[in-house]
Amino acid sequence: HLLTAESYHNRVASAKGGEEKVSFHFQQWIEEDYRKAERVIQAITGQEQLLDNSPVIQRSIDFRNRFTFPLNMMQIELLHRWERASDEERDQLEKILQLSINGVAAAMQSTG
């Protein structure tokens, strides 16, 4: 999910001072390669959207993303808080982060 990747990138870029250029180019490279692969797959399969030929999987992934995207956004916020937290607060935040990771893993089980 490119929006999720971009959100994590923005979090990393804001946390790292001079490494923003490298981070930006890396994110740009990921997006360009994704779009190239998407165009090739669409050309080969004749699909307008990825997985148009597999509507059950397409719906499953769309449904999954409705749950994983908010969890990923929560993780980004928790990581931001964790970086600025005291040791005691970090212990609590770490537990919540682990729960969010488990939530994403559970949501992706059958859809990869």
Secondary structure, DSSP 8 states (H G I E B T S, - for coil): -HHHHHHHHHHHHHH-STTHHHHHHHHHHHHHHHHHHHHHHHHHHT-SSTTTT-HHHHHHHHHHHHHHHHHHHHHHHHHHHHHH--HHHHHHHHHHHHHHHHHHHHHHTTT-
